[in-house]
Amino acid sequence: MQYRKFGNTGLEVSALGFGCMRLPVLEDGSVDEKETVRIIRHAIDEGVNYVDTAYPYHKGVSELVVGKALRDGYREKIFLADKCPVWLLKEEGDFDKYLDEQLEKLQTDHIDFYLLHALNRDRFENQVKAFGLVDKMKAAREAGKIRYLGFSFHDDLNMFKEIVDYTEDWDFCQIQYNYINLEEQAGTEGLRYAAHKGLAVVIMEPLLGGRLANLSDHVAAKFPDNKTVVEHALDFLWDKEEVSLLLSGMSAARQVEDNLAYAGRSHVGMLTDEERAAYGAAKKIYDSMSMVSCTACAYCMPCPFGLDIPEIFKAYNVFGLRGKNGAKAEYEKLEVKADQCQSCRHCEKECPQHIKISQVMRDVVKIME
């Protein structure tokens, strides 16, 4: 395992972090606890020292399973990251209530890296500022419940800079970034801005919700064939000195083994000129074929009308990549189709990608039906 400086904290973290939003699941959709514990512990045994979870992941089960995985001395081997569910805070005492609940679920007396989760302008104004959450985080740090203060982010660049500049107490931040999302949300400029301020920068969605692991032949052909498309995507990030670590939501043992191998070869400045040129060429084709920027995070779920929004978007993106026949095959597997969308827009309030979901559903109907 390779290790990297974590901002100005003086800590070193593994180049690869274990993200716990997409854990192994059983046929009924519940988390496979036995396999999850096994692969998390194996990753730690191989040098991963950063494990990331959050209150809503797997409908609240992720924290519980992570707590079990970190028994038997594994908690002492890693830095644990968790997130405050900012959108659930409705009154003054809620911050401490949720933090205490998380500590209990995780079976620990402290969380190393605590983030305000998925900040955007609305949450920043109506929760972070309104409830003085930075001061509450500092108080929790004084009480020994958390060690370092951070936030994860889904909004535009100007908002990102405003949050970074809001306080000198941030130790780190977490942003969505990959070779496709160069200018979306915080983007390359935001990455450099935060790093220049001394913040550690954690990268989420390095594979764009798995989409960069399943490229069309047209896109994949732009890369040298010396690596898998996954390794190319991860190396794009590890090449940059501003990146402190990247999170991978690993749901299978093979993914863990592959990512451990890739991380072991990683270092700043690792790319050749040929590889650097390939990312721009691949992005140009990808952008022309992608229909919707869904990462399958499922924050939009459940839909009150029964739509599986990420799966509908998955089929829609197949249309862009392989045409209507391939897309129809995926779409017909769905029990509830896009025409059942009632445009209530509940999902749009939760979407980190700010997708106009109700409009896209109408577009899906036109193409598929």
N, C-alpha and C positions, 0 to 999 in steps of 0.2 A: 504494500500500500504506500502511496505517496501522500505527503501531508503538506498543508498550505497554511500560511499566516491568516489568522482570522481578524482582519481589521487592526484596530489599535488595542485589542484586548490582551495581547501577549500570548494568546492560546494558539495552538496548531490543531487543525482538524483534518480528517481524511478527505481526500479529493472527492470521494463518493460518500454521500449521505443516504441513509435508508429512509425513504418516504413511505408513510404508512396509510396512505389514502386508497391504495389499490392492492389490498392484501389477498392472499389465496382464499378462494371461496368454495363451498360445497355446492352440490347440485341445487339445493334449495335457496342459494344465494347468501347463506350465513357464512361468517368468517370461519375458515378452517384453522382452528386455534392450534392444533398440534403441528401442522405444517408451518404456520406463521412463526411460532416459537422456534422451530428448528432452523428456518432460513435466516431469521434475524440473528440468532445466536451464531450461526455459521459465519455470517457476514462480520460480526464483531470479532470472532476468533481469527478472521483473516485481516483484521486491521481497521474495519469501519468503526469510527468512534463518534458518529453523529446520527441520532435516531430522531425522526420528526413525526409528530402526530398532531391531531387537532380535535376539538370537542365534537364537531359534527361527522367526522370520518366514520364510514360504515355505521351510520345512525347511532353514534355514540359508543360503539363497541371497540373501535380501534384503540382508544386509551386503555381500556380494560385488558385487551390482549397484549398490548405493549408492556403493561405493568407485569403481566405474567412472564413475558419473555425476558424481562430484566431481573427476575429473581435469581437466586443462586450465585450472587456475586457479579452478574452482568451489568447491574446498574452502575457499579463503581468503575466500569471500564469505558463508559461512554459519556458524551454530553447529550442531555435529553432536551429536545425542543418541543414546546407545545404552544397553543394559541388561545387567547381570550376570545370567546364568541361575541364580539362587540355588538352585533345586531340584536342580541338577546338582552342587552343591558337596558333596563327600563327605569330603574330607580337607583338611589345613591349606593346602597349596599350590595348591588348585584356583582360588581367586580370581584369582591372578596368571596362572595358566595360561590361563584363559578370556579375561582381559583382553588378554593378549599376542596370542592368536589373533584376537580381534576387531580389534585395531589392524592386524594383518597383512591381514585380509580387507578392511578399509576403506581400506587403503593410506594410512594417516596415522600421525603420531607421537603424536597426542593426541586424546582425545574431550572435547568441551567440557562436555557435561552427561551424567554417568554415573549411572544409576539402579539400585538393587536392584529386580529385576523382580517385580511381582505379589505383594507381601508380604501375608501373612495371619498369623494367630497362630502356626500351626505353623512356617512358614518364619522368622518373626521369632525364635521361641525356639530352633529347632533348627539354623538356619544363621546368621542375623544375629548373635545373641548368642553362640552356641556357637563360631563361628569369628572373632569380633571383626571383623566386616566393615566397620564404620564406621572402625575404626583402619586396616584395610587400604586403604580408600578414601582416607583421609588420607595414608597412605604413598604411594599411587599419585599423589596430587595433588602431594606433595613431589617425586616423581620426574618430574613433568611429563607423566604419561600421561593424567591427567584434570584438569579445571579446577574443576568444581562438583559437589557431592554431592546426590543426591536418591533418591527411591524412587517406584515406582508401587504402587497399592494396590487390593486386592479383599477387603474384610472389613467388619465393622460399625464404627459411629461410635466406640464406646469404644476399639476396637483402633486406629483411626486416630489418635485423640488420644494414645494411649499411645506410638505410634511417633513422632509429631511431637515429643512431650515427651522422648523418649529421649536426644536429644543436641542441643546447640546448633549442631552442624556442618551440619545440613541447609540447603541453599540453596533447594531447590525440591521439589515433589512433583507427582505425576500421578494424577488421579482420574477415575473415570467419572462424568459428570454431563450432564444434559439436562433438558428440561422435564417429562419423565416420571419420571426418577430423582431426585426431589427429596429423598427420605428414605432411599433405598437406599444401602448402603455409606457412604461419607463424607457424601454429601448436602450440602444447603445449609449446614447447621451446620458440617460439616467444612471446606467451602470457606472460610467466614468465619474459622474457627478458625485454619487454616493461614496465611491471608493476614494476620490480626492478629498472628501470630508473626513476620511478615516473610518468610515463604516465598513464592516465586513458585508459582503454581498453574497447571499445564498440564491442559487438559481433553481426555480421550479419550472416544470413543463419543458425540460430539455429536449423531449421527443414530441412535443406538441400533442400531449394526450395519446401517444403511441402512433400518431400518424406518420412521423418521420422514421418509424421502424418498418413501415409498410408502404414504401414508395412505389409509384408506378414505374414501369421499365423506362419510360421517357425521362423521368427525373433521376433515377438511380444511375442511368448510363452516363450522367455528367461527372460522376465521381470516379477517381482511380479505383481499380478493383483490388487494391492491396488490403482493404479493410471492409467490414460490413457497413451497411448504411447507418446502423446504430452507432458504431464506433466513430464514423465520420461526424455524426451529429454531436456526440459527447466531446470529441477532440476539439471541435470548433469552440467550445466553452473553456475547456482546460487550457487551451492555447493562450487565453487572456489573463494577464496578471491581476486584473480587477476582480476576477471570479474567485471567491473564497472556497466554495464547494458547490457541487450540483447535487440535487436530490433526484433519486430515481425511485418511482413507485413500483417496486419489484414484487410480482405476484406469482413467480415460479422459480424453482431452484436453478433452472438453466439461465434465467435472466440474471440471477445473482452471480453465478459463476462467470458469465460473460462480462458483466460489468466490473467485477473484481479484476479480471484480466486486463480490461481496458484501462481501469484506474491505475493499475500497476505500471502501465506504460506511459502515463500522462505526465506532462510538465509544461510550464509556460514556454511559449515560443516553439512549440513542437511541430507546427505545420510547415509543409513545403509551399513554395510559390504555386505549384500546380494545384495543390489541395485548396489553397485560399481562393484561387480563381474558380474552382469548381462550385463553391458555395453560391456565388453570385449567379452562375449559370443555372444551377439547380433551382434556386429561388425564383428566377424569372419564369421558368416552366411551371413550377408548382403553383405560383400565384395565378397563373392563367387557367389552371385546371381546378383549383379549389373552389367549392361552392359556398362554404360557410366555415367560419373559424372556430368551430366547436372543439373543445379539448376533452369532452366526455367527463368533466369533473362532477357532473350530476347535481350541482348546487340548485339547478332549476327544478329538481324533483322533490316530492312527487307532484305530478300534474293532477289537479282536481278532476280532470275529465279523462284520465287514464292513459294519456299519451306517454310513450317512452321517448322523450325528446332527444336524448343522445343517440338512440338507435335510429330514429328517423333521420337525424342529421348524418349519421354514418352512411346510411343508404343514399342520401342525397349527394354526399361527397363521392361515393362510388360512381355516380352519374358523371361527375366531372373527370374522374380518372379513367373510367372504362366504358362510358356510354350507357345508354338507356337499358339495354338488355341485362347487363350485370347489376345495375341499380334496381331494376324491377324485381329481380330474384331476391335481393336482400329486403326490399320493401314489402313484398308479399308475405314474408315471414311474420310481419308485425300484426298483432291482433287488433290494435287500435291504430287507424291510419290518420294522416295529417288533416283530413277533412273534418275530424271531430274537434279540432281546436276551436274554442269559443272566443278567442282574443281577449281573455280576461287580463292578460299581461302580468299575472302574478310571477311568472317565471322570469320575465324581463327585468324585474326589480332585483333578482338574485344573480343574474348571469354576469360572471366576472369579465366576459368578453364583450359585454354590452351589445349582444346580438338582438336585432329586432325580430324576436322569435315568431310572433304572430304573423308578421309579413312573410317571413321565410316559409312558414307552414303553407301559406297560400301559393307561394312559388312551387313548393313541393307538390301540391295538388295538381297544379297545371302540368307539371312534367310527368308525374307518375300516373295520374288518373285521367 
